[in-house]
């Protein structure tokens, strides 16, 4: 392989762009969303389990998961590296596809590949284990299928057509995401052929007909499976009554976002958050990428004559392609929300969005040099957007580590069949069922196939549903976690709470937490009477350790969680010692409510002066926690050292607590 070869240099540029767009923060990203359940299944049940696991959802995805999880270790770094390889393959396969469609427009085909490589509307790259298998691998199949269709037109080989049809099957059957984009093949074919409209339509239909048959077969399969088969949806239902105005606004929304807005989105996100370091780094990366790409592409790209007719064709293909790509998610009533998990639907609009932006450049930009500069700018903005996204996932991974370690510190082990209840967690890319997998991983590291030992449920989402009908004692809880079941009851619950800025805590009705946290949402406070901290094993032989996260430095939350555990065990001197260590280290809480644990410890140890001083410190920081301070002193009055009732009552009254 010669490095002087244009093809080699262009391939290396694809690799380089892949690395700087997706790889700079790769070592500090991890598992998100459904990654955790899938990794847990691969580790504890084995790759073959994905076949039955996906049977009620997307049965043709199971073999893809089986194949990849048999090859890739269940470690987040391995999957992030694999995602980088897959992203590079998407760039190469898109380049090959466009080169087959436009064999006389080499530069245009290469630019299309680079734009698809960094397509800024799709932010889910780092949810690697999930989206590699669910979308990106089937998408690669579809790209090659398109390419082989046009290769067959030039070679006349039936073998190429057969390969294209097989690849179409591999792309369309595993997921409904690509149900609509088959129409793009028809549009590219129509633009490819010459002659009158009728001649072109006839030729196009003749070539496209076998692909249409496969599409019809897939449509019939989806109709049967979703309506009469064993399909168990993710609470997705198609729109019952068509609303033309709704569909029109959604179509315009998709065209605006995919066709134009996403290419400048990174500027909106960064310029509105200056001078945040992440925004400055992103803008710096955009600038450096733009300068570097402009120089490289000006030296290597071939000048190609402007073709307005081709530009119009690409614009039309792009507009229709965007709408076709939006069709499956729109039919399911799902939004196209940027910078959220819903922007995964952008994968099916990627070809259309790329065709549209290239068509606009082909139609409007006459100067080849100016076109290269604009393409370089768009690619640089895409690189910046993906780096910006990577930083979001980096912070999420860091926050996950904080949550799991605080769980381990506060709850060293748990009785089996424990239900962890909370209303929500201060994190974006995990659900309650996402948390369930790593919780089982760290509290049951020797698990073999049996009923699932632990589950975390968000009361905000589950209350009133089949899984959690009511927040009352002795209500059975059952949840089928893919191919294993969780069975327990609300009487086996531990209620936890973690604020946006603060430490994880276990809520205890015996300590008056229903009063202390009464200002929190009802979906949290109504669960507090169910909380049974005795299900926490306080002195296990092997304390839980979160998987994939090294233990962080001993910050305030380390001392707080250990102190709350010590209080639960009535080891108040231990809690006082932790308080003194934390204060000596210059640490203090972000949430003044966390002082209550140490107020209780000092008071129960008989050091009323320090407890009273801490109470004033807490109230000075936030007067709204007065009821919590009063409740702690009421608990001390009821359970504290003998003969201290009068002193405690005096202190309570000094804080304007009810007599």
C-alpha positions in Angstrom: 0.0 0.0 0.0 1.5 3.3 -1.1 0.9 6.4 1.1 1.2 8.4 -2.1 -1.9 6.8 -3.5 -4.9 9.2 -3.4 -7.2 6.4 -2.2 -4.8 5.6 0.7 -4.6 9.3 1.7 -8.3 9.7 1.6 -8.8 6.5 3.7 -6.3 7.8 6.2 -8.2 11.1 6.4 -11.4 9.2 7.1 -9.6 7.4 9.9 -8.1 10.7 11.3 -11.5 12.5 11.3 -13.1 9.4 13.0 -10.4 9.6 15.7 -10.7 13.3 16.5 -14.5 13.4 16.3 -15.2 10.3 18.3 -11.9 9.1 20.0 -10.5 12.0 22.0 -12.5 11.3 25.1 -12.9 7.5 24.4 -11.1 6.3 27.5 -13.4 8.3 29.9 -16.7 7.1 28.4 -18.5 3.9 29.3 -21.9 2.2 29.3 -25.2 4.1 29.0 -28.9 3.4 28.7 -29.5 -0.2 27.5 -25.8 -0.9 27.4 -25.8 -2.0 31.0 -28.6 -4.6 30.7 -27.0 -6.0 27.5 -23.5 -6.1 29.1 -25.0 -7.9 32.1 -26.8 -10.4 29.9 -23.5 -11.1 28.0 -21.5 -11.5 31.2 -23.9 -13.6 33.4 -26.2 -15.4 30.9 -23.9 -15.6 27.8 -24.2 -14.2 24.2 -26.6 -17.0 23.2 -29.1 -15.4 25.6 -29.7 -12.5 23.2 -31.6 -14.7 20.8 -34.5 -15.4 23.2 -34.0 -12.0 24.9 -34.9 -10.2 21.6 -37.7 -12.6 20.5 -40.4 -10.4 22.0 -39.0 -7.2 20.6 -36.8 -7.3 17.5 -36.1 -11.0 16.8 -33.6 -10.4 14.0 -31.4 -8.3 16.2 -30.7 -11.2 18.5 -28.2 -12.9 16.1 -26.3 -9.6 15.6 -26.0 -9.1 19.4 -24.9 -12.8 19.7 -22.2 -12.4 17.2 -20.7 -9.1 18.5 -20.9 -10.0 22.2 -19.2 -13.3 21.4 -16.3 -11.3 20.0 -16.1 -8.2 22.2 -15.4 -8.4 25.9 -18.0 -7.0 28.3 -15.9 -3.9 29.1 -17.0 -0.4 28.2 -13.5 0.5 26.8 -13.7 -2.5 24.4 -17.1 -1.4 23.2 -16.0 2.2 22.7 -13.1 1.1 20.7 -15.3 -1.2 18.6 -17.7 1.8 18.1 -14.7 3.8 16.7 -14.0 1.0 14.2 -17.7 0.7 13.2 -17.9 4.5 12.7 -14.8 4.3 10.5 -16.5 1.5 8.5 -19.6 3.7 8.1 -17.4 6.4 6.5 -15.7 3.9 4.2 -18.9 2.2 3.2 -20.7 5.5 2.6 -17.7 6.6 0.4 -18.0 3.3 -1.6 -21.7 3.7 -1.9 -21.7 7.2 -3.2 -18.8 6.3 -5.5 -20.9 3.6 -7.1 -23.9 6.0 -7.4 -21.8 8.8 -8.8 -18.8 7.1 -10.5 -17.9 10.3 -12.4 -18.1 12.6 -9.4 -15.3 11.3 -7.2 -14.9 14.4 -5.1 -18.7 14.7 -4.5 -18.8 11.0 -3.4 -15.9 11.6 -1.0 -17.4 14.8 0.5 -20.7 12.9 1.0 -18.8 10.2 3.0 -17.1 12.8 5.2 -20.3 14.6 5.9 -22.0 11.3 6.8 -19.0 10.4 9.0 -19.6 13.3 11.3 -23.3 13.8 10.8 -24.1 16.1 13.7 -27.7 15.2 14.3 -26.9 11.8 15.7 -25.5 11.9 19.2 -25.8 8.3 20.3 -22.5 7.0 19.2 -21.3 6.5 22.8 -24.2 4.3 23.7 -22.0 1.9 22.0 -23.1 -1.6 22.9 -26.8 -0.7 22.1 -26.5 1.3 19.0 -23.7 -0.5 17.2 -25.9 -3.6 17.2 -29.3 -1.9 17.0 -28.6 0.6 14.2 -25.0 1.0 13.0 -24.3 -2.5 11.8 -27.7 -2.8 9.9 -27.0 0.7 8.5 -23.7 -0.5 7.1 -25.5 -3.4 5.5 -27.9 -0.9 3.9 -25.1 1.3 2.6 -23.4 -1.6 0.9 -26.7 -2.8 -0.5 -27.2 0.6 -2.2 -23.7 0.5 -3.6 -24.1 -3.0 -5.0 -27.3 -2.0 -6.7 -25.4 0.5 -8.8 -22.4 -1.6 -9.2 -24.7 -4.3 -10.7 -26.0 -1.7 -13.2 -22.4 -1.2 -14.6 -21.1 -4.7 -14.4 -24.4 -6.4 -15.4 -23.5 -9.2 -13.0 -26.5 -11.0 -11.4 -24.2 -11.8 -8.5 -24.0 -8.1 -7.5 -27.8 -7.9 -7.5 -28.0 -10.9 -5.3 -25.5 -9.5 -2.9 -27.5 -6.2 -2.8 -30.7 -8.0 -2.1 -29.1 -10.1 0.7 -27.6 -7.0 2.2 -31.0 -5.3 2.0 -32.5 -8.1 4.1 -29.7 -7.8 6.6 -30.3 -4.1 6.9 -34.1 -3.9 7.0 -35.3 -6.9 9.0 -33.3 -6.4 12.3 -34.9 -3.0 13.0 -37.8 -0.9 11.8 -35.5 2.2 11.8 -34.8 1.8 8.1 -38.3 0.9 7.0 -38.6 4.2 5.1 -35.3 4.6 3.4 -35.8 2.0 0.8 -37.5 4.7 -1.2 -34.2 6.5 -1.4 -32.9 3.7 -3.6 -35.7 4.3 -6.0 -34.9 8.0 -6.1 -31.2 7.5 -6.7 -32.1 5.0 -9.5 -34.5 7.5 -11.1 -31.8 10.2 -11.0 -29.3 7.7 -12.5 -31.3 6.8 -15.6 -31.5 9.0 -18.7 -34.5 9.6 -21.1 -38.0 10.8 -20.7 -39.8 10.6 -17.4 -41.8 7.5 -18.4 -38.6 5.8 -19.7 -36.7 6.6 -16.5 -39.7 5.5 -14.3 -40.0 2.2 -16.3 -36.2 1.5 -16.0 -36.2 2.4 -12.3 -39.2 0.2 -11.5 -37.7 -2.7 -13.3 -34.4 -2.6 -11.4 -36.1 -1.7 -8.1 -38.9 -4.3 -8.2 -37.0 -7.1 -6.4 -36.1 -4.7 -3.6 -39.7 -3.6 -3.5 -40.8 -7.2 -3.0 -38.4 -7.6 0.0 -39.7 -4.3 1.4 -43.3 -5.5 1.1 -42.3 -8.8 2.8 -40.8 -6.8 5.6 -43.9 -4.6 5.8 -46.1 -7.6 6.1 -43.8 -9.1 8.8 -43.9 -5.9 10.8 -47.7 -5.6 10.5 -48.2 -9.2 11.7 -45.5 -9.1 14.4 -46.7 -5.8 15.9 -50.4 -6.5 15.7 -50.8 -10.3 16.0 -47.4 -11.7 16.9 -45.5 -11.9 20.1 -44.2 -8.3 19.9 -43.9 -6.6 23.3 -43.4 -2.9 22.5 -41.5 -0.3 24.6 -44.8 1.5 25.3 -44.8 2.7 21.6 -48.1 2.9 19.9 -48.9 4.2 16.4 -51.0 7.2 16.0 -54.7 6.2 16.1 -56.2 9.1 14.2 -54.2 10.8 11.5 -53.9 14.5 12.0 -52.7 16.2 8.8 -51.6 19.4 10.6 -49.6 17.4 13.1 -47.8 15.4 10.3 -47.2 18.6 8.3 -45.6 20.4 11.3 -43.5 17.3 12.1 -42.4 17.0 8.4 -41.3 20.7 8.4 -39.6 20.2 11.7 -37.6 17.2 10.4 -36.6 19.1 7.2 -35.5 22.1 9.2 -33.5 20.1 11.7 -31.9 17.5 9.4 -31.4 19.7 6.4 -30.0 22.8 8.0 -30.1 23.4 11.8 -27.9 20.5 12.9 -24.9 21.8 10.9 -24.8 24.9 13.0 -26.1 23.4 16.3 -22.7 23.2 17.9 -22.4 27.0 17.6 -25.7 27.5 19.4 -24.8 25.1 22.1 -21.3 26.5 22.7 -21.8 30.2 22.3 -24.7 30.2 24.8 -22.6 28.4 27.4 -19.4 30.5 27.2 -17.0 30.7 28.9 -17.4 27.1 30.0 -14.2 25.1 29.4 -16.0 22.5 27.3 -17.4 25.1 25.0 -14.0 26.8 24.6 -12.4 23.4 23.8 -15.1 22.6 21.3 -14.8 25.9 19.5 -11.0 25.5 19.5 -11.3 22.0 18.0 -13.7 23.4 15.3 -11.2 26.1 14.4 -8.2 23.8 14.2 -10.2 21.2 12.2 -11.4 23.8 9.8 -7.9 25.1 9.0 -6.4 21.6 8.7 -9.2 20.2 6.6 -9.3 23.2 4.3 -5.5 22.9 3.6 -5.7 19.1 3.0 -8.8 19.1 0.8 -7.6 22.1 -1.3 -4.5 20.1 -2.0 -6.1 16.7 -2.7 -9.6 17.3 -4.0 -10.2 17.3 -7.7 -12.0 20.1 -9.3 -15.3 19.0 -10.7 -17.6 21.1 -13.0 -20.7 22.4 -11.3 -23.9 20.5 -12.4 -27.0 22.4 -11.3 -29.2 19.5 -12.6 -27.4 17.1 -10.3 -27.8 19.7 -7.5 -31.6 19.8 -8.0 -31.8 16.0 -8.1 -29.8 15.7 -4.9 -32.0 18.3 -3.2 -35.1 16.4 -4.1 -33.6 13.1 -3.1 -32.5 14.7 0.2 -35.9 16.2 1.0 -37.8 13.1 0.3 -35.1 11.0 1.9 -35.4 13.0 5.1 -39.2 12.5 5.2 -38.9 8.8 4.5 -36.3 8.4 7.2 -38.6 10.2 9.7 -41.6 7.9 8.8 -41.0 5.0 11.2 -40.6 7.2 14.3 -43.3 9.5 13.3 -45.7 6.6 12.8 -44.9 5.5 16.3 -45.7 8.9 17.7 -42.1 9.5 18.8 -40.5 13.0 18.8 -37.4 14.1 16.9 -35.7 15.8 19.8 -32.1 16.9 19.4 -29.5 16.2 22.1 -31.6 13.4 23.6 -32.0 9.7 23.1 -34.6 10.4 20.5 -32.1 11.8 18.0 -31.1 8.2 17.4 -33.8 8.4 14.7 -31.5 10.6 12.8 -29.6 7.5 11.6 -32.4 6.8 9.1 -32.3 10.4 7.9 -28.5 10.6 7.4 -28.5 9.7 3.7 -31.2 12.2 3.0 -29.7 15.0 5.0 -26.3 14.5 3.4 -27.8 14.4 -0.1 -29.7 17.6 0.6 -26.7 19.6 1.8 -24.6 18.4 -1.1 -27.4 19.4 -3.5 -27.5 22.9 -2.1 -23.8 23.3 -2.5 -23.9 21.9 -6.1 -26.7 24.2 -7.0 -25.6 27.4 -5.3 -21.8 27.4 -5.1 -20.1 28.0 -8.4 -16.5 28.2 -7.3 -14.9 24.8 -6.6 -12.5 26.3 -4.1 -15.4 27.9 -2.2 -17.2 24.6 -2.2 -14.2 22.9 -0.6 -14.0 25.6 2.1 -17.7 25.3 2.9 -17.5 21.5 3.1 -14.4 21.8 5.3 -16.4 24.1 7.6 -19.3 21.7 7.7 -17.1 18.8 8.6 -15.3 20.9 11.2 -18.7 21.8 12.8 -19.6 18.1 12.7 -16.4 17.2 14.5 -17.0 19.9 17.1 -20.6 18.7 17.7 -19.5 15.1 18.2 -16.7 16.2 20.6 -19.3 18.3 22.5 -21.5 15.2 22.7 -18.6 13.1 23.9 -18.0 15.5 26.8 -21.7 15.1 27.8 -21.3 11.3 27.9 -18.0 11.7 29.8 -19.7 13.7 32.5 -22.5 11.2 32.6 -20.0 8.3 33.1 -18.3 10.3 35.9 -21.7 10.9 37.6 -22.5 7.2 37.3 -19.3 6.3 39.1 -20.2 8.8 41.9 -23.7 7.2 42.3 -22.5 3.6 42.4 -19.7 4.3 44.8 -22.0 6.2 47.1 -24.4 3.2 47.0 -21.6 0.9 47.9 -20.4 3.1 50.8 -23.9 3.6 52.2 -25.2 0.1 51.5 -22.2 -2.3 51.6 -24.5 -5.3 50.8 -28.3 -5.9 50.5 -30.6 -8.8 51.3 -31.7 -10.6 48.1 -35.1 -9.6 46.7 -34.6 -6.0 47.7 -36.5 -3.3 45.8 -34.7 0.0 45.7 -37.2 2.8 45.3 -36.6 6.4 44.3 -38.5 9.0 42.3 -35.6 9.7 39.9 -31.8 10.0 39.7 -29.9 13.2 38.7 -28.6 11.7 35.4 -29.7 11.8 31.8 -28.7 8.6 30.0 -29.9 5.9 32.4 -33.3 4.7 33.4 -34.3 2.7 36.5 -34.0 -0.5 34.5 -30.6 0.6 33.3 -29.5 1.0 36.9 -30.8 -2.4 37.7 -28.1 -4.2 35.8 -25.0 -2.6 37.4 -26.7 -2.8 40.8 -27.0 -6.6 40.4 -23.5 -6.7 39.0 -22.0 -5.2 42.2 -24.3 -6.7 44.8 -24.5 -10.2 43.2 -21.1 -10.6 41.4 -21.4 -14.4 41.5 -24.9 -14.5 40.1 -25.9 -17.7 38.1 -29.3 -18.1 36.4 -32.0 -17.6 38.9 -34.6 -14.9 39.7 -33.0 -11.5 39.6 -31.9 -10.5 43.2 -32.4 -6.7 42.9 -34.2 -4.1 41.0 -34.4 -0.3 41.1 -37.7 1.4 40.3 -38.5 5.0 39.7 -41.8 5.7 41.5 -42.4 8.7 39.2 -42.6 6.4 36.2 -43.8 3.1 37.7 -46.5 4.1 40.2 -49.9 2.9 39.2 -48.6 0.6 36.6 -48.4 -3.2 36.4 -44.9 -3.3 38.1 -45.7 -1.0 41.0 -49.5 -0.7 41.4 -49.4 1.3 44.7 -47.1 2.5 47.4 -48.5 0.3 50.1 -47.2 -2.6 52.2 -47.3 -6.2 50.8 -48.0 -5.2 47.2 -46.4 -7.9 45.0 -43.8 -6.7 42.5 -43.0 -8.6 39.4 -40.9 -7.6 36.4 -39.6 -9.7 33.5 -36.1 -8.5 33.0 -35.6 -9.8 29.5 -35.2 -13.6 30.1 -35.0 -13.5 34.0 -37.7 -12.4 36.4 -37.7 -10.3 39.5 -40.2 -11.1 42.2 -40.6 -9.4 45.5 -43.0 -7.0 47.3 -43.2 -3.4 48.5 -42.4 -4.8 52.0 -38.8 -5.5 50.9 -38.0 -2.0 49.8 -35.3 0.5 50.6 -36.0 4.1 49.6 -33.0 6.1 48.4 -32.7 9.7 47.4 -30.0 11.6 45.5 -30.5 15.3 44.8 -29.0 17.1 41.9 -26.3 18.6 44.1 -25.7 16.4 47.0 -25.1 12.9 48.2 -27.0 9.7 48.0 -28.9 8.9 51.2 -31.2 6.1 52.5 -34.5 7.4 53.8 -35.7 6.0 57.0 -39.3 6.4 58.4 -38.0 5.6 61.9 -35.8 8.7 61.8 -38.5 11.1 60.7 -37.4 11.4 57.1 -41.0 11.7 56.0 -41.0 15.1 57.8 -37.5 16.1 56.9 -38.1 15.6 53.2 -41.7 16.5 53.1 -41.0 19.3 50.5 -39.8 16.7 48.0 -42.2 15.4 45.4 -45.0 13.1 46.6 -43.8 10.3 44.4 -40.7 10.2 46.7 -42.2 11.0 50.1 -45.1 8.6 49.8 -42.6 5.8 49.4 -40.7 6.6 52.6 -43.0 4.6 55.0 -42.1 1.5 52.9 -38.3 2.0 53.5 -36.7 -0.8 55.5 -33.0 0.0 56.1 -32.6 -3.3 58.0 -32.3 -4.9 54.6 -28.9 -3.3 54.3 -26.2 -5.7 55.4 -24.0 -3.4 57.3 -20.9 -5.6 57.9 -20.6 -8.0 55.0 -17.6 -10.2 54.4 -17.2 -8.8 50.9 -18.6 -5.3 50.6 -20.0 -4.3 47.2 -17.6 -2.7 44.7 -18.9 -1.0 41.5 -17.8 -2.6 38.3 -15.6 -0.6 35.9 -15.2 2.4 38.3 -12.1 3.0 40.5 -12.9 4.3 43.9 -12.9 8.1 43.8 -11.1 10.3 46.3 -12.7 10.7 49.7 -14.8 13.8 49.3 -17.7 15.0 51.4 -20.1 12.3 50.1 -17.6 9.6 51.3 -17.8 10.9 54.8 -21.6 11.6 54.6 -22.6 8.1 53.4 -20.3 6.4 55.9 -21.7 8.6 58.7 -25.3 7.8 57.8 -24.5 4.1 57.8 -22.8 4.5 61.2 -25.9 6.3 62.5 -28.0 3.4 61.3 -25.8 1.1 63.3 -26.0 3.4 66.4 -22.2 3.9 66.1 -22.4 7.6 66.8 -18.8 8.0 67.9 -17.8 6.7 64.5 -20.0 9.3 62.8 -18.5 12.0 65.0 -15.0 10.9 64.0 -16.0 11.1 60.3 -17.4 14.6 60.8 -14.1 15.8 62.4 -12.1 14.3 59.5 -14.3 15.9 56.9 -14.1 19.3 58.6 -10.4 19.0 59.0 -10.1 18.3 55.3 -12.0 21.6 54.6 -15.0 19.7 53.2 -18.6 20.8 53.5 -21.9 19.8 51.9 -23.5 21.3 48.9 -26.9 20.4 50.4 -27.2 21.8 53.9 -29.7 19.0 54.8 -26.6 16.7 55.0 -25.6 18.4 58.2 -28.5 16.6 59.9 -26.6 13.3 60.0 -23.8 14.9 62.0 -26.2 16.9 64.2 -27.8 13.6 65.1 -24.4 12.0 65.8 -23.1 14.7 68.0 -26.3 15.0 69.9 -26.7 11.2 70.4 -23.1 11.2 71.7 -24.0 13.8 74.3 -22.1 16.7 72.6 -25.1 19.1 72.5 -23.0 22.2 72.1 -21.4 21.0 68.8 -24.8 19.7 67.6 -26.4 23.0 68.3 -23.6 24.9 66.5 -24.0 22.6 63.5 -27.8 23.2 63.6 -27.2 27.0 63.3 -24.7 26.5 60.5 -27.2 24.5 58.6 -30.0 27.0 59.1 -27.8 29.9 58.2 -27.1 28.1 54.9 -30.7 27.3 54.2 -33.6 28.3 56.5 -36.0 26.0 54.6 -34.5 23.0 56.4 -35.8 24.1 59.8 -38.3 21.3 59.9 -35.5 18.8 59.3 -33.4 20.3 62.2 -36.4 20.2 64.5 -37.1 16.6 63.5 -33.6 15.6 64.4 -33.8 17.2 67.8 -37.2 15.5 68.3 -35.6 12.2 67.5 -32.7 13.0 69.9 -35.3 13.9 72.6 -37.0 10.6 72.1 -34.0 8.3 71.8 -31.1 10.4 73.2 -29.0 10.0 76.4 -30.9 9.6 79.6 -31.5 12.8 81.6 -31.0 15.1 78.6 -34.7 15.8 77.8 -34.6 19.3 79.4 -31.5 20.4 77.6 -32.8 19.1 74.3 -36.1 20.8 74.8 -34.4 24.1 75.4 -32.4 23.7 72.3 -35.5 22.8 70.3 -37.4 25.8 71.5 -34.4 28.0 70.6 -34.9 26.9 67.0 -38.6 27.8 67.1 -39.6 24.1 66.9 -43.1 23.2 68.0 -43.2 22.3 71.7 
